[in-house]
């Protein structure tokens, strides 16, 4: 494989014919319907229901969060940015190294795809308390 095949594989994306015209609209409508179905199936937390029933809900929650907790929002945003940056830097470095020095770009892409598929199922477990430390 040529050395630039990793970059070409990543940047080309799906064939354009798959996303043309009616298929694009249909795909978008199906994703919106799926998102709505998931959202309607998730109930609010009991603590939020109690707060909502008591009438003690902020009228401008975004404004309140920005004015009362600006440092916390910046720290949280920075941590999220740092986590994603490190992941992408390591991924790009590894894929480039494999393509340039080992002439094997498919192994790296396959490893990233497998790890992403595993993460697709394990991350909700961490968020839902299914896996404890």
N, CA, C and O atoms as a MOPAC input file, in Angstrom:
PM7 MOZYME 1SCF
protein

 N      0.83500 1    -1.19200 1     0.00000 1
 C      0.00000 1     0.00000 1     0.00000 1
 C      0.87100 1     1.24400 1     0.00000 1
 O      1.92500 1     1.25500 1     0.63400 1
 N      0.45800 1     2.27300 1    -0.68700 1
 C      1.22400 1     3.51200 1    -0.65900 1
 C      1.13900 1     4.15200 1     0.72700 1
 O      0.21300 1     3.89500 1     1.49600 1
 N      2.12600 1     4.98900 1     1.02000 1
 C      2.20900 1     5.59500 1     2.34200 1
 C      1.03300 1     6.51800 1     2.64000 1
 O      0.64800 1     6.67700 1     3.79900 1
 N      0.47700 1     7.11000 1     1.63600 1
 C     -0.62500 1     8.04700 1     1.87100 1
 C     -1.98000 1     7.35200 1     1.93700 1
 O     -3.00700 1     8.02900 1     1.99800 1
 N     -2.01200 1     6.03300 1     1.92700 1
 C     -3.29400 1     5.33500 1     1.91100 1
 C     -4.08100 1     5.53600 1     3.19800 1
 O     -5.31100 1     5.52900 1     3.16900 1
 N     -3.39700 1     5.71700 1     4.33400 1
 C     -4.09900 1     5.95400 1     5.59400 1
 C     -4.85200 1     7.27000 1     5.52000 1
 O     -6.03700 1     7.33500 1     5.84800 1
 N     -4.16600 1     8.31500 1     5.09000 1
 C     -4.81300 1     9.62100 1     4.98700 1
 C     -5.95800 1     9.58300 1     3.97600 1
 O     -7.01200 1    10.17700 1     4.20500 1
 N     -5.75200 1     8.89500 1     2.87800 1
 C     -6.80800 1     8.80600 1     1.87800 1
 C     -8.01200 1     8.05000 1     2.41200 1
 O     -9.15100 1     8.44700 1     2.17000 1
 N     -7.76900 1     6.96700 1     3.13400 1
 C     -8.86200 1     6.16600 1     3.69500 1
 C     -9.66900 1     6.98200 1     4.68300 1
 O    -10.89800 1     6.91400 1     4.69000 1
 N     -8.98700 1     7.75600 1     5.52000 1
 C     -9.67500 1     8.52600 1     6.55100 1
 C    -10.43400 1     9.70000 1     5.95100 1
 O    -11.56100 1     9.97600 1     6.36100 1
 N     -9.83600 1    10.39900 1     4.98300 1
 C    -10.46200 1    11.61900 1     4.47100 1
 C    -11.52200 1    11.37300 1     3.39600 1
 O    -12.38500 1    12.22500 1     3.18500 1
 N    -11.47400 1    10.24500 1     2.72500 1
 C    -12.43900 1    10.02200 1     1.65100 1
 C    -13.84500 1     9.79200 1     2.18100 1
 O    -14.81200 1    10.26300 1     1.58300 1
 N    -13.97400 1     9.08700 1     3.27500 1
 C    -15.28600 1     8.81700 1     3.83600 1
 C    -16.08700 1     7.89100 1     2.94500 1
 O    -15.53400 1     7.23600 1     2.06200 1
 N    -17.40700 1     7.83600 1     3.17800 1
 C    -18.23500 1     6.95100 1     2.37000 1
 C    -18.36700 1     7.46900 1     0.94300 1
 O    -18.24400 1     8.67000 1     0.70300 1
 N    -18.61500 1     6.58100 1     0.00700 1
 C    -18.79300 1     7.01700 1    -1.37000 1
 C    -19.93500 1     8.02100 1    -1.47600 1
 O    -20.96200 1     7.87900 1    -0.81100 1
 N    -19.75400 1     9.00300 1    -2.28900 1
 C    -20.72500 1    10.09400 1    -2.41700 1
 C    -22.09300 1     9.58000 1    -2.86100 1
 O    -23.12000 1    10.14200 1    -2.48100 1
 N    -22.11300 1     8.52400 1    -3.65600 1
 C    -23.39700 1     8.02900 1    -4.16400 1
 C    -24.30200 1     7.53200 1    -3.04300 1
 O    -25.52100 1     7.48500 1    -3.20500 1
 N    -23.70600 1     7.15500 1    -1.89000 1
 C    -24.51500 1     6.68900 1    -0.77200 1
 C    -25.24300 1     7.83200 1    -0.07000 1
 O    -26.23300 1     7.61100 1     0.62800 1
 N    -24.75200 1     9.04300 1    -0.25700 1
 C    -25.33300 1    10.17300 1     0.45700 1
 C    -26.04200 1    11.16100 1    -0.46200 1
 O    -26.23300 1    12.31800 1    -0.08700 1
 N    -26.42500 1    10.73700 1    -1.63200 1
 C    -27.05300 1    11.64700 1    -2.57700 1
 C    -28.56300 1    11.68500 1    -2.41300 1
 O    -29.20300 1    10.68500 1    -2.08800 1
 N    -29.10200 1    12.85100 1    -2.64400 1
 C    -30.53200 1    13.07300 1    -2.78500 1
 C    -31.42200 1    12.48400 1    -1.72800 1
 O    -31.30100 1    12.79400 1    -0.54300 1
 N    -32.33300 1    11.61800 1    -2.17600 1
 C    -33.36400 1    11.06000 1    -1.31300 1
 C    -32.77100 1    10.19500 1    -0.20500 1
 O    -33.31700 1    10.13300 1     0.89600 1
 N    -31.66200 1     9.53300 1    -0.49200 1
 C    -31.04300 1     8.69800 1     0.53000 1
 C    -30.55200 1     9.54000 1     1.70800 1
 O    -30.64800 1     9.12000 1     2.86100 1
 N    -30.03300 1    10.71500 1     1.41500 1
 C    -29.54900 1    11.60400 1     2.47300 1
 C    -30.70700 1    12.07500 1     3.34400 1
 O    -30.58900 1    12.10100 1     4.56900 1
 N    -31.80500 1    12.44100 1     2.73400 1
 C    -32.97500 1    12.89600 1     3.48400 1
 C    -33.55600 1    11.74500 1     4.30100 1
 O    -33.91200 1    11.92700 1     5.46600 1
 N    -33.65200 1    10.57900 1     3.70500 1
 C    -34.18500 1     9.41800 1     4.39900 1
 C    -33.29700 1     9.02000 1     5.57800 1
 O    -33.79500 1     8.71500 1     6.66200 1
 N    -32.00000 1     9.02400 1     5.36500 1
 C    -31.06400 1     8.69800 1     6.44600 1
 C    -31.19000 1     9.70500 1     7.58000 1
 O    -31.21600 1     9.31900 1     8.74900 1
 N    -31.26600 1    10.97200 1     7.25400 1
 C    -31.41500 1    12.01000 1     8.26800 1
 C    -32.71400 1    11.83800 1     9.04500 1
 O    -32.72300 1    11.95600 1    10.27000 1
 N    -33.80300 1    11.56200 1     8.34900 1
 C    -35.09200 1    11.37300 1     9.00900 1
 C    -35.06200 1    10.15800 1     9.93200 1
 O    -35.63500 1    10.18800 1    11.02100 1
 N    -34.39200 1     9.08700 1     9.49500 1
 C    -34.29800 1     7.89800 1    10.34300 1
 C    -33.47300 1     8.17900 1    11.59300 1
 O    -33.81800 1     7.70100 1    12.67300 1
 N    -32.39300 1     8.94300 1    11.47000 1
 C    -31.57800 1     9.28200 1    12.63600 1
 C    -32.33000 1    10.18700 1    13.61300 1
 O    -32.20300 1    10.03200 1    14.82800 1
 N    -33.11100 1    11.12700 1    13.08700 1
 C    -33.92300 1    11.98300 1    13.95300 1
 C    -34.97200 1    11.14300 1    14.67800 1
 O    -35.19300 1    11.32800 1    15.87400 1
 N    -35.61200 1    10.23100 1    13.96900 1
 C    -36.62000 1     9.36600 1    14.59200 1
 C    -35.98900 1     8.47000 1    15.65600 1
 O    -36.57400 1     8.26800 1    16.72100 1
 N    -34.81500 1     7.93800 1    15.38000 1
 C    -34.11500 1     7.10400 1    16.36200 1
 C    -33.76400 1     7.91500 1    17.61100 1
 O    -33.96000 1     7.44900 1    18.73300 1
 N    -33.24800 1     9.11800 1    17.41500 1
 C    -32.92200 1     9.97600 1    18.54900 1
 C    -34.14300 1    10.33800 1    19.37000 1
 O    -34.08000 1    10.34900 1    20.60000 1
 N    -35.24500 1    10.63200 1    18.71500 1
 C    -36.48700 1    10.95100 1    19.42100 1
 C    -37.00000 1     9.74600 1    20.19300 1
 O    -37.45300 1     9.88000 1    21.32900 1
 N    -36.93000 1     8.56800 1    19.58000 1
 C    -37.37400 1     7.34300 1    20.24500 1
 C    -36.53400 1     7.07200 1    21.49200 1
 O    -37.06900 1     6.70400 1    22.53800 1
 N    -35.22600 1     7.25400 1    21.38000 1
 C    -34.34800 1     7.04500 1    22.53900 1
 C    -34.65900 1     8.06300 1    23.62600 1
 O    -34.77000 1     7.69900 1    24.79600 1
 N    -34.80000 1     9.33400 1    23.25600 1
 C    -35.05700 1    10.38900 1    24.24600 1
 C    -36.38900 1    10.18500 1    24.96000 1
 O    -36.47700 1    10.40300 1    26.16900 1
 N    -37.41600 1     9.77600 1    24.24200 1
 C    -38.71600 1     9.55800 1    24.86600 1
 C    -38.71400 1     8.33100 1    25.76700 1
 O    -39.55100 1     8.21500 1    26.66300 1
 N    -37.78300 1     7.42000 1    25.53500 1
 C    -37.69400 1     6.22400 1    26.36300 1
 C    -36.90600 1     6.42200 1    27.64500 1
 O    -36.91700 1     5.55600 1    28.52100 1
 N    -36.21800 1     7.55700 1    27.76600 1
 C    -35.40200 1     7.82900 1    28.95300 1
 C    -36.20000 1     8.74000 1    29.88100 1
 O    -36.65600 1     9.81100 1    29.48100 1
 N    -36.35800 1     8.30000 1    31.10700 1
 C    -37.10200 1     9.13200 1    32.05100 1
 C    -36.14000 1    10.02400 1    32.83600 1
 O    -34.94300 1     9.75000 1    32.92500 1
 N    -36.69000 1    11.08600 1    33.39700 1
 C    -35.88700 1    12.00800 1    34.18900 1
 C    -35.48500 1    11.35700 1    35.50300 1
 O    -36.14400 1    10.43800 1    35.98900 1
 N    -34.38900 1    11.85300 1    36.06600 1
 C    -33.91500 1    11.34600 1    37.34900 1
 C    -34.92700 1    11.69100 1    38.43900 1
 O    -35.57500 1    12.73500 1    38.36600 1
 N    -35.07400 1    10.83200 1    39.44800 1
 C    -36.02600 1    11.11800 1    40.53300 1
 C    -35.75100 1    12.44800 1    41.23200 1
 O    -36.68900 1    13.15400 1    41.60100 1
 N    -34.48500 1    12.79600 1    41.41600 1
 C    -34.14900 1    14.06700 1    42.07200 1
 C    -34.65400 1    15.24700 1    41.23500 1
 O    -35.15000 1    16.22900 1    41.78800 1
 N    -34.53100 1    15.15900 1    39.90200 1
 C    -35.01500 1    16.23800 1    39.05500 1
 C    -36.53800 1    16.31300 1    39.07900 1
 O    -37.11200 1    17.40200 1    39.07200 1
 N    -37.18900 1    15.15400 1    39.10700 1
 C    -38.65800 1    15.15500 1    39.17400 1
 C    -39.14600 1    15.83600 1    40.44900 1
 O    -40.10500 1    16.60700 1    40.41900 1
 N    -38.48000 1    15.54800 1    41.57200 1
 C    -38.85100 1    16.19000 1    42.84000 1
 C    -38.64000 1    17.69200 1    42.76400 1
 O    -39.49000 1    18.46400 1    43.20700 1
 N    -37.51500 1    18.11000 1    42.20700 1
 C    -37.21200 1    19.52900 1    42.07900 1
 C    -38.21500 1    20.21700 1    41.17000 1
 O    -38.65600 1    21.33100 1    41.45400 1
 N    -38.57200 1    19.56200 1    40.08900 1
 C    -39.53700 1    20.12400 1    39.13800 1
 C    -40.91900 1    20.24700 1    39.77300 1
 O    -41.61600 1    21.24000 1    39.56700 1
 N    -41.31200 1    19.23500 1    40.54500 1
 C    -42.61400 1    19.27400 1    41.20800 1
 C    -42.68000 1    20.34900 1    42.28400 1
 O    -43.74500 1    20.90600 1    42.54600 1
 N    -41.53000 1    20.64100 1    42.91200 1
 C    -41.52200 1    21.67300 1    43.95500 1
 C    -41.55600 1    23.07600 1    43.36300 1
 O    -41.82800 1    24.03600 1    44.08500 1
 N    -41.28400 1    23.21900 1    42.06200 1
 C    -41.31600 1    24.52800 1    41.41000 1
 C    -40.03600 1    25.31300 1    41.60500 1
 O    -39.99200 1    26.50400 1    41.29800 1
 N    -39.00300 1    24.67600 1    42.10400 1
 C    -37.74400 1    25.35800 1    42.38900 1
 C    -36.74100 1    25.14000 1    41.24800 1
 O    -35.59300 1    24.76500 1    41.48600 1
 N    -37.18500 1    25.37800 1    40.01200 1
 C    -36.34300 1    25.20400 1    38.83800 1
 C    -35.93600 1    26.58000 1    38.33200 1
 O    -36.76100 1    27.49200 1    38.27500 1
 N    -34.67300 1    26.73300 1    37.96500 1
 C    -34.16800 1    28.02400 1    37.48600 1
 C    -34.85100 1    28.41000 1    36.17400 1
 O    -35.10100 1    27.57100 1    35.30900 1
 N    -35.14000 1    29.68700 1    36.05800 1
 C    -35.78000 1    30.17000 1    34.82500 1
 C    -34.76000 1    30.30300 1    33.69200 1
 O    -35.11300 1    30.13000 1    32.52500 1
 N    -33.51000 1    30.60500 1    34.01700 1
 C    -32.44700 1    30.72700 1    33.02200 1
 C    -31.25100 1    29.87400 1    33.45800 1
 O    -30.26200 1    30.40600 1    33.96000 1
 N    -31.33800 1    28.56900 1    33.26900 1
 C    -30.27300 1    27.69600 1    33.77100 1
 C    -28.91500 1    27.92300 1    33.09900 1
 O    -27.88400 1    27.82400 1    33.76300 1
 N    -28.89400 1    28.22100 1    31.80800 1
 C    -27.62700 1    28.45500 1    31.13000 1
 C    -26.94600 1    29.70700 1    31.68100 1
 O    -25.74500 1    29.69400 1    31.95100 1
 N    -27.69900 1    30.77100 1    31.84700 1
 C    -27.15600 1    32.00900 1    32.40300 1
 C    -26.64800 1    31.78700 1    33.82800 1
 O    -25.58200 1    32.27700 1    34.20100 1
 N    -27.41300 1    31.05100 1    34.60700 1
 C    -26.99800 1    30.77000 1    35.98700 1
 C    -25.69900 1    29.97200 1    36.02300 1
 O    -24.82000 1    30.25200 1    36.83800 1
 N    -25.57800 1    28.99100 1    35.15500 1
 C    -24.36000 1    28.18000 1    35.12900 1
 C    -23.15200 1    29.00200 1    34.70200 1
 O    -22.06500 1    28.85400 1    35.26100 1
 N    -23.34300 1    29.87400 1    33.70500 1
 C    -22.23200 1    30.70100 1    33.23100 1
 C    -21.79400 1    31.74500 1    34.25700 1
 O    -20.60900 1    32.06400 1    34.35100 1
 N    -22.73000 1    32.27100 1    35.01500 1
 C    -22.37100 1    33.31400 1    35.97700 1
 C    -21.94400 1    32.75000 1    37.33300 1
 O    -21.07600 1    33.32800 1    37.98700 1
 N    -22.52500 1    31.65200 1    37.76100 1
 C    -22.20800 1    31.10600 1    39.08300 1
 C    -21.02200 1    30.14700 1    39.07600 1
 O    -20.31800 1    30.03300 1    40.08000 1
 N    -20.79200 1    29.46000 1    37.96400 1
 C    -19.75300 1    28.43600 1    37.92300 1
 C    -18.83300 1    28.58300 1    36.71300 1
 O    -18.60800 1    27.59700 1    36.01200 1
 N    -18.29000 1    29.77300 1    36.43500 1
 C    -17.46200 1    29.91100 1    35.23300 1
 C    -16.16600 1    29.08800 1    35.30700 1
 O    -15.73800 1    28.51500 1    34.30500 1
 N    -15.54700 1    29.03200 1    36.48400 1
 C    -14.29300 1    28.27300 1    36.62200 1
 C    -14.54300 1    26.78400 1    36.40700 1
 O    -13.77000 1    26.11700 1    35.71900 1
 N    -15.60500 1    26.26700 1    36.98600 1
 C    -15.93000 1    24.85400 1    36.83800 1
 C    -16.20700 1    24.49900 1    35.37300 1
 O    -15.79300 1    23.44200 1    34.89700 1
 N    -16.90200 1    25.37800 1    34.67000 1
 C    -17.17700 1    25.13600 1    33.24900 1
 C    -15.89500 1    25.15000 1    32.42900 1
 O    -15.73200 1    24.33000 1    31.52600 1
 N    -14.98000 1    26.07500 1    32.73200 1
 C    -13.71200 1    26.13500 1    32.00300 1
 C    -12.84900 1    24.91100 1    32.28900 1
 O    -12.23200 1    24.36000 1    31.37600 1
 N    -12.80100 1    24.48400 1    33.54300 1
 C    -12.00900 1    23.30000 1    33.89000 1
 C    -12.58000 1    22.06200 1    33.20700 1
 O    -11.83100 1    21.25600 1    32.65500 1
 N    -13.87900 1    21.91100 1    33.24100 1
 C    -14.51300 1    20.75200 1    32.60100 1
 C    -14.27800 1    20.76500 1    31.09600 1
 O    -13.96100 1    19.73100 1    30.50800 1
 N    -14.43200 1    21.92100 1    30.47500 1
 C    -14.19200 1    22.02800 1    29.03000 1
 C    -12.73400 1    21.73400 1    28.70100 1
 O    -12.44600 1    21.04500 1    27.72200 1
 N    -11.82000 1    22.24900 1    29.50400 1
 C    -10.39700 1    22.00200 1    29.27700 1
 C    -10.03400 1    20.53500 1    29.41700 1
 O     -9.24900 1    20.00700 1    28.63000 1
 N    -10.60600 1    19.87300 1    30.42200 1
 C    -10.34000 1    18.44400 1    30.59600 1
 C    -10.85100 1    17.63800 1    29.41600 1
 O    -10.18300 1    16.71400 1    28.95000 1
 N    -12.02300 1    17.98400 1    28.93900 1
 C    -12.59100 1    17.27600 1    27.78300 1
 C    -11.72900 1    17.50900 1    26.54700 1
 O    -11.45600 1    16.57800 1    25.79000 1
 N    -11.30400 1    18.74500 1    26.34700 1
 C    -10.45100 1    19.07500 1    25.20500 1
 C     -9.11800 1    18.34300 1    25.29200 1
 O     -8.62900 1    17.82700 1    24.28800 1
 N     -8.52700 1    18.29500 1    26.48300 1
 C     -7.24400 1    17.61500 1    26.65800 1
 C     -7.37800 1    16.11400 1    26.39800 1
 O     -6.51700 1    15.51400 1    25.75300 1
 N     -8.44300 1    15.51700 1    26.89300 1
 C     -8.64800 1    14.08200 1    26.69500 1
 C     -8.76200 1    13.75400 1    25.21400 1
 O     -8.11100 1    12.82700 1    24.73100 1
 N     -9.57400 1    14.49700 1    24.49800 1
 C     -9.73700 1    14.24200 1    23.06300 1
 C     -8.45500 1    14.53300 1    22.29400 1
 O     -8.10800 1    13.79800 1    21.36900 1
 N     -7.74900 1    15.59400 1    22.66600 1
 C     -6.51300 1    15.95200 1    21.96000 1
 C     -5.47400 1    14.85500 1    22.09200 1
 O     -4.84000 1    14.48200 1    21.10400 1
 N     -5.28900 1    14.33300 1    23.29500 1
 C     -4.30700 1    13.26700 1    23.50000 1
 C     -4.69900 1    12.03100 1    22.69900 1
 O     -3.84700 1    11.41200 1    22.06200 1
 N     -5.96300 1    11.66900 1    22.72400 1
 C     -6.41000 1    10.48800 1    21.96900 1
 C     -6.11300 1    10.64700 1    20.48100 1
 O     -5.56300 1     9.74100 1    19.85600 1
 N     -6.47400 1    11.79400 1    19.91600 1
 C     -6.27300 1    11.98300 1    18.48300 1
 C     -4.80000 1    12.09300 1    18.12200 1
 O     -4.38700 1    11.59200 1    17.07600 1
 N     -4.00400 1    12.73300 1    18.95800 1
 C     -2.56900 1    12.81600 1    18.68600 1
 C     -1.93100 1    11.42500 1    18.67500 1
 O     -1.14900 1    11.10400 1    17.78000 1
 N     -2.26200 1    10.61400 1    19.65900 1
 C     -1.70000 1     9.26100 1    19.71000 1
 C     -2.18500 1     8.43000 1    18.53200 1
 O     -1.40400 1     7.68500 1    17.94100 1
 N     -3.44800 1     8.54400 1    18.18600 1
 C     -3.99300 1     7.77600 1    17.06000 1
 C     -3.32500 1     8.16800 1    15.75100 1
 O     -2.91600 1     7.30000 1    14.98100 1
 N     -3.21000 1     9.45900 1    15.49100 1
 C     -2.59800 1     9.91200 1    14.23900 1
 C     -1.12300 1     9.52500 1    14.19700 1
 O     -0.63000 1     9.08300 1    13.16000 1
 N     -0.41100 1     9.68800 1    15.31900 1
 C      0.99700 1     9.30600 1    15.35100 1
 C      1.15700 1     7.81100 1    15.07300 1
 O      2.00600 1     7.41300 1    14.27500 1
 N      0.34400 1     6.99000 1    15.72700 1
 C      0.45500 1     5.54200 1    15.54800 1
 C      0.15000 1     5.13400 1    14.11500 1
 O      0.88400 1     4.34100 1    13.52500 1
 N     -0.92000 1     5.66800 1    13.55400 1
 C     -1.26900 1     5.32300 1    12.17100 1
 C     -0.19600 1     5.79800 1    11.19600 1
 O      0.13400 1     5.08800 1    10.24600 1
 N      0.34600 1     6.98200 1    11.42100 1
 C      1.40600 1     7.49100 1    10.54500 1
 C      2.67200 1     6.65000 1    10.67300 1
 O      3.32500 1     6.34400 1     9.67600 1
 N      3.01400 1     6.27800 1    11.90700 1
 C      4.18900 1     5.44200 1    12.12000 1
 C      4.04700 1     4.10000 1    11.41700 1
 O      4.97300 1     3.64100 1    10.74900 1
 N      2.88500 1     3.47200 1    11.56800 1
 C      2.67000 1     2.18200 1    10.91000 1
 C      2.74200 1     2.30500 1     9.40400 1
 O      3.30800 1     1.44000 1     8.73500 1
 N      2.17700 1     3.37000 1     8.86500 1
 C      2.17100 1     3.54200 1     7.41300 1
 C      3.56400 1     3.86400 1     6.87900 1
 O      3.96100 1     3.34500 1     5.83600 1
 N      4.30900 1     4.71400 1     7.58200 1
 C      5.61600 1     5.15000 1     7.08600 1
 C      6.73300 1     4.14200 1     7.34900 1
 O      7.55500 1     3.88400 1     6.46900 1
 N      6.76700 1     3.57700 1     8.54500 1
 C      7.90100 1     2.74300 1     8.92800 1
 C      7.65100 1     1.24900 1     8.78300 1
 O      8.59500 1     0.48000 1     8.59900 1
 N      6.41200 1     0.83500 1     8.86300 1
 C      6.11100 1    -0.59400 1     8.80200 1
 C      5.39100 1    -0.99700 1     7.51300 1
 O      5.17800 1    -2.18200 1     7.25800 1
 N      5.02400 1    -0.01200 1     6.71100 1
 C      4.26600 1    -0.25400 1     5.47800 1
 C      3.01200 1    -1.08700 1     5.73800 1
 O      2.65100 1    -1.95200 1     4.94100 1
 N      2.35900 1    -0.81500 1     6.85700 1
 C      1.15200 1    -1.55800 1     7.21500 1
 C      0.14900 1    -0.59500 1     7.82400 1
 O      0.11800 1    -0.41300 1     9.04100 1
 N     -0.65700 1     0.01400 1     6.99800 1
 C     -1.63500 1     0.97200 1     7.50800 1
 C     -2.93900 1     0.29000 1     7.90000 1
 O     -3.69700 1     0.83400 1     8.70400 1
 N     -3.21300 1    -0.87200 1     7.36000 1
 C     -4.49700 1    -1.51400 1     7.64300 1
 C     -4.56700 1    -2.04900 1     9.06900 1
 O     -5.64400 1    -2.05100 1     9.66400 1
 N     -3.45800 1    -2.50000 1     9.62700 1
 C     -3.47300 1    -3.02600 1    10.99800 1
 C     -3.85100 1    -1.93300 1    11.98800 1
 O     -4.62700 1    -2.17600 1    12.91200 1
 N     -3.31300 1    -0.73600 1    11.80400 1
 C     -3.62000 1     0.37000 1    12.70900 1
 C     -5.06900 1     0.80800 1    12.61500 1
 O     -5.72700 1     1.04200 1    13.62900 1
 N     -5.55700 1     0.91500 1    11.39300 1
 C     -6.95400 1     1.31400 1    11.20300 1
 C     -7.88700 1     0.25700 1    11.78200 1
 O     -8.90200 1     0.58700 1    12.39600 1
 N     -7.54200 1    -1.01200 1    11.58800 1
 C     -8.34600 1    -2.09500 1    12.14800 1
 C     -8.34900 1    -2.04500 1    13.66800 1
 O     -9.38900 1    -2.24200 1    14.29700 1
 N     -7.18600 1    -1.78200 1    14.26200 1
 C     -7.10200 1    -1.69500 1    15.72300 1
 C     -7.94200 1    -0.53500 1    16.25700 1
 O     -8.61600 1    -0.68100 1    17.27700 1
 N     -7.91100 1     0.60000 1    15.58900 1
 C     -8.71600 1     1.74700 1    16.01800 1
 C    -10.20300 1     1.43200 1    15.89600 1
 O    -10.99000 1     1.80300 1    16.76700 1
 N    -10.58900 1     0.75300 1    14.82600 1
 C    -11.99600 1     0.39600 1    14.64100 1
 C    -12.46300 1    -0.59300 1    15.71000 1
 O    -13.57400 1    -0.46900 1    16.22400 1
 N    -11.61900 1    -1.57600 1    16.04600 1
 C    -11.98900 1    -2.54400 1    17.07900 1
 C    -12.11300 1    -1.86000 1    18.43600 1
 O    -13.05700 1    -2.11300 1    19.18400 1
 N    -11.14800 1    -0.99100 1    18.74700 1
 C    -11.20100 1    -0.26900 1    20.02800 1
 C    -12.42300 1     0.63200 1    20.09900 1
 O    -13.04400 1     0.74800 1    21.15500 1
 N    -12.77500 1     1.26500 1    18.99800 1
 C    -13.96500 1     2.12200 1    18.97800 1
 C    -15.23400 1     1.30100 1    19.15600 1
 O    -16.16400 1     1.73300 1    19.83800 1
 N    -15.27800 1     0.12700 1    18.55100 1
 C    -16.45300 1    -0.74200 1    18.69700 1
 C    -16.59000 1    -1.22000 1    20.14100 1
 O    -17.70100 1    -1.28300 1    20.66900 1
 N    -15.47500 1    -1.55600 1    20.78000 1
 C    -15.52100 1    -1.96300 1    22.18400 1
 C    -15.98100 1    -0.79200 1    23.04800 1
 O    -16.79700 1    -0.95900 1    23.95400 1
 N    -15.44700 1     0.39500 1    22.75500 1
 C    -15.83800 1     1.59300 1    23.51000 1
 C    -17.30800 1     1.93600 1    23.35200 1
 O    -17.92400 1     2.48600 1    24.26500 1
 N    -17.86800 1     1.61300 1    22.20000 1
 C    -19.28100 1     1.88200 1    21.95500 1
 C    -20.16800 1     1.16800 1    22.97000 1
 O    -21.22000 1     1.67900 1    23.35400 1
 N    -19.73700 1    -0.01600 1    23.40100 1
 C    -20.52400 1    -0.79400 1    24.35400 1
 C    -20.09300 1    -0.59600 1    25.80500 1
 O    -20.91500 1    -0.71700 1    26.71200 1
 N    -18.82000 1    -0.29600 1    26.03500 1
 C    -18.35300 1    -0.19500 1    27.41800 1
 C    -18.53600 1     1.19300 1    28.02400 1
 O    -18.70600 1     1.30600 1    29.23800 1
 N    -18.50700 1     2.24800 1    27.21900 1
 C    -18.65600 1     3.59800 1    27.77400 1
 C    -20.00800 1     3.81100 1    28.44800 1
 O    -20.04500 1     4.42700 1    29.51300 1
 N    -21.11200 1     3.34100 1    27.89300 1
 C    -22.38700 1     3.48300 1    28.62800 1
 C    -22.38600 1     2.75100 1    29.97500 1
 O    -23.05200 1     3.18300 1    30.91500 1
 N    -21.64200 1     1.64800 1    30.06900 1
 C    -21.55500 1     0.95300 1    31.35000 1
 C    -20.85600 1     1.80300 1    32.39300 1
 O    -21.27700 1     1.84100 1    33.55000 1
 N    -19.79000 1     2.48800 1    31.99400 1
 C    -19.09000 1     3.37500 1    32.93000 1
 C    -19.99100 1     4.53200 1    33.33300 1
 O    -20.02400 1     4.90200 1    34.50700 1
 N    -20.70700 1     5.09800 1    32.40400 1
 C    -21.57900 1     6.22900 1    32.70700 1
 C    -22.78000 1     5.83200 1    33.53300 1
 O    -23.27200 1     6.63100 1    34.33100 1
 N    -23.26500 1     4.61000 1    33.35900 1
 C    -24.44200 1     4.16100 1    34.08400 1
 C    -24.15400 1     3.49700 1    35.41200 1
 O    -25.07600 1     3.07800 1    36.11200 1
 N    -22.88800 1     3.39600 1    35.76500 1
 C    -22.55100 1     2.75900 1    37.03300 1
 C    -22.48400 1     1.25600 1    36.93200 1
 O    -22.40500 1     0.57400 1    37.95400 1
 N    -22.51300 1     0.71500 1    35.71200 1
 C    -22.46600 1    -0.73600 1    35.54800 1
 C    -21.11400 1    -1.32700 1    35.87300 1
 O    -21.01000 1    -2.50700 1    36.20600 1
 N    -20.07300 1    -0.50900 1    35.77900 1
 C    -18.72200 1    -0.96100 1    36.08100 1
 C    -18.17700 1    -0.03200 1    37.15700 1
 O    -18.11500 1     1.18000 1    36.95400 1
 N    -17.79400 1    -0.56900 1    38.26500 1
 C    -17.29500 1     0.26800 1    39.35100 1
 C    -15.80900 1     0.13300 1    39.52700 1
 O    -15.21000 1    -0.86100 1    39.11500 1
 N    -15.21600 1     1.12900 1    40.13600 1
 C    -13.77900 1     1.08500 1    40.42000 1
 C    -13.56100 1     0.61000 1    41.83900 1
 O    -12.41900 1     0.50000 1    42.28500 1

